[in-house]
Amino acid sequence: MISGDLRFEGFDAASWGNLLSLFSPGMANRGRRDMDATDFPSVNTDDGAEAKSSGTLVVVVDASGSPLAALHTERGRISGFADRHAASTPNTPPSNGSSGRSSRKPSLRPPAADSSADARPDDRAGQFSPGDLADLCRRYRAGRCIVLREGAAEELMERVSLRLVRGEDYAAQWLTMWRVYRELLQGGHIQIWPSTLTALPIPTSATLERSLDLILPDGRAAVVALFDRGRLWTAAALRRRHGHFDFVAGPDLIAHWTGPLGGDWRRDYRIVSDAVARAVAPVHAGVYSDVSTVRALLREPDPGRWARAVAVRDLIVHPTPPYAAVALGADAVRGVGQATARVLGGVNLLAALNPVTHYVRGRISEIASVTETLGFNPLSALASVVGKDSDGEFFDKDADRP
Amino acid sequence: MTQATSPKGGPNKTGPDKTGSAKAGRKSKSRRPKLEGAQLRIGKQRVPLFSGAMHYWRVPRHSWRAGLKEIRELGLPIVETYIPWSVHETSPGVFDFGQRSPRKDVAAFLDLAADVGLFVFARPGPHINAEMTYFGIPERIVYDPDCQARSPRQNPVVLGFPPRMFPVPSHASATYQQEVRQWYDAVAPIVTPRVWPKGPIVLMQVDNEACHFFRNGPYDQDYHPDAVRQYQRFLRTRHRDLERLSEIYPDRYGSWADVQPPPRFEARRASDLPPHLDWAQFQEHMTTRAVRDLRKEMEGSGMTGTPLLHNVPLGDAGLPVSVPALDRAVDLVGFDYYHPAREHRTIKRRTLYLAGTVETVYAPELGIGAPPWFTPLSHADSLYCAMAALAFGMRGFNLYMAVDRDRWYGAPINNSGRPRAHAIAWKRLIAALRDTRFETLHRRAEVALVFPRPYARLARATHLLGPVSPSSLEAFGRSPVDACREDSFEFDGPVQVRWWDMLATFADALTRASIPYVYVDSEARASRFEGYRVVVAPTYEFVSAKLWDRLQKLSQSGTHVVHGPCVPHLDESMQVTEFDSLDRAHHVHDVHSPEAVDALVSTWVSELNLLSPFRARPSVVETAIHSDKRGPAVLFAMNPGQKYVEASIELPEPMHLYDPMSDHVFTGEREAVIPLAPRTVRMLRCEARGKRPRKRPSSRRRQREGAARNEPADAEENTSS
């Protein structure tokens, strides 16, 4: 998926930060957090319930499930964790330097099924229950919790190193790592809460490649360009070649290819698209907008908003690949449903349209045209229903009708 | 093998001397470039260690000159570049130095640098990282099993960096060393004829960020047979007698070859610790030895005649790297800096460690921008990091990157060689540093905190997250002891964690009291401990005999030595030892309580009259003063907080404080009020009242720069008393 010769260039700190702030706000905001209060912050469980739960609680346990140490990825080490949550089961091996462990409190975990020191690596002894982990998260105000049996991280890397094949790309390598991680999860070496992704089937490299073919075919480029008062605020052109993403170009390069722009992004987008086509590859998908529009869309994911923005050209998708048309069509359908519900006195047409949207989603790989598939152009339909007031805000034309 | 020569056949000696730097020096008496403090002596010139990075093979050839000229325009006398093995080796043993690809013509680039008037800092690897696939090492090398580092189960050691995970090489591998020798032999004919005074190269670096390729968990590597043999030799040198080793270690051995490195942490008692502490120390030794061996190889191939540098990456406190040992292996060792402003404390700690441990605080990579897979750094972050590091004592740096390139964002000069908008800030900063001759100033500290390396080794050995190593934790803003096990090993508590807590407690107390301090590594040269009025050393149940002896000498010579919380009774090998009591030293039990340490520090202030110059309010503001022979020359005022503040700074005498970055002048009798935006640093030139403020930049320059920033050229004056 990612070429070994990947080129990434043409960003300054502002344009890269801008791009991340939209699509990976968590990463962009990492540097904006308050600095730690001391050189050695440690988690205080008495900080009060008002503090927000965030970050990850990492707990390392021994073969019998007794905690050895814990840390919070955002707040620091949790001193005394092992003592607070140590097991008191008779089979627990004697602690190292037991002087500090004499007054152990009961463990949060249930008694282990097999907590002998020589337990096999794949047994499930000493497992925390999901409730225990949720309690730990609450207590230490973490968004998630990961429990590692001592040596699990080393085991993961040992197994990965045995399976990596020279020539495999980065995505294939990560899939290998994901599979090993899943094995360790199933073998009880690792526990995670909440376990949202544990049931997700791991795709093969071929499946991943086929999906990417749909999103960005080989030899094509995708562009996103966002403007602020007519100037490029951030932009990225992504190319896929020989099955891999091999080039990410930022606004500096794109501006170099386009030359000076006119200042009206609704016209300039064609210049950007043509320039990328000339310098990089034919453009398969392009998204252009003013940054304020995109911010509003990302902030308020109301049904139909994306489709409305497209319909009134506050967001230009050009060219529109089938999947984008389907997504916009589905969004438009939801928007129409919500608008007509008001007109029809609360009758929600969205539910009635569900079979249509399912049908469209099911045929995503075959769809050449949404209009052809649906029999009507959902964006035109939406545009006829909605308009913009003088402040540029959306309103439903029929909303105030008696 | 293709002969590695320049298409031009030698260094470029033509071109006008417009600049008076690189070429002017070349006319003078031929001498080897030499480090003199934080300056580089080149012929008769003294040049500050200010450079900027540009990767010739990643910049279009037609933009080389523009890029180099802009580096000069920034005010930098030196351009730095890697010379990447994997780029130049087109097939095994065959090299392209521009014969086929013009961008690879490194000789032409070096000659062009000289022509533009720049000196060169060359870094021929073999490891360069530079966000290159396989870190700039040819794929055939990293996939050669003989070259690969080994895990305890003899598997390759894989690093997960994008855009490819790869098995990292073993520095101990004889095969790898042989391959490196061939690379050096290939590149030396380009480099050697261009070493000063024949060419522009005045600095070189051996390897890059030697730290086991970031797979530096305590039991990650290296179990390569060649590494194990090194380990056995290390033990032999350290313990000398196999019989003695058998007494110290839990097992008995028939020969040195029987001693195998520990594959995992297994200690339960103090007496079980020696093999693990030795292993942690060996990993440091292996790093130093690799650098020393590679230095010999460079010299053997003819790449010699300049000071040799090495850089240590982020997370130094958790790395298997001994800075004092590296400092003896090369001429200058420095730290890389890529910190957002929120990591003010880390910037401070790392800089103060270098300030105490080595002679010159140098940043071989002072990040401007970053790779896309790092924590995002804004322009303000990069500037904050640079200025905070300068505030705490950094005297030289290599701006990395000065010219933009592939897999990077945020350089002040773009890939076409044109300056970006924020280049002006860097230009002003560098001009201010040169105007003040910042490299010749010094920041006085009267307190030294001892960084206790044996405890740091115990912390590494007891780290529980394996490949998510202590240094990775530190690099991501946590401490290197965050994931240590809590076992006490029959001590009073977990020493592996407490030493860090103690240092943090003292550092916080000293900061609150506005007392400048540094960290001195316990294994630094003896001279590094001299000149302080107070030395604070963490001492727990075991201690290095050498450190104890040093503390004894310091206390006898009148230094106020403070140690605690324990009086040690074990040496580093956990053997009961009767340490002479430190008669004049002060043993303090309560070294972990902020209140107790605050009280202790306040007694130093009252009884020892420790300096706390230019104290600032509110407490979030920190100051640092740099002086020359005449007194205070440059004051830094830092606001690491997220709110705007007006800092009141105590002045020792009436003075003007001139901010060369903004042209503001602040004046005060006993106090100056300095506005500080959130997360900003002001560099203020101190001028005693009665004299005119410092020489300003020429009005033409101010107008030019002011116009670029849309600001009036006239200075704004603020007066307060």
Interface residues (C-beta under 8 A of the other chain):
Chain A: I2 S3 G4 D5 L6 R7 F8 E9 G10 F11 D12 A13 A14 S15 W16 G17 L20 M27 A28 R30 G31 R32 R33 D34 M35 D36 T38 D39 F40 V58 V60 L68 A69 L71 T73 G76 R77 S79 G80 F81 A82 D83 P94 S95 N96 G97 S99 G100 L148 E150 G151 A153 E154 M157 E158 V160 S161 L162 L164 R166 D169 Y170 Q173 M177 V248 G250 D252 L253 H256
Chain B: T133 E139 Y143 S151 P152 R153 N155 P156 V157 V158 G160 P162 P163 R164 M165 P167 G217 Y219 D220 R264 A267 R268 R269 A270 P340 A341 R342 E343 H344 R345 R349 G369 P372 T375 P376 L377 S378 H379 D381 S382 D404 R405 D406 R407 W408 Y409 G410 A411 N414 N415 S416 R420 H422 L464 L465 G466 P467 V468 L473 F476 G477 R478 S479 V481 D482 A483 C484 R485 E486 D487 S488 F489 E490 F491 D492 G493 P494 V497 W500 D501 L503 A504 T505 A507 D508 P640 G641 Q642
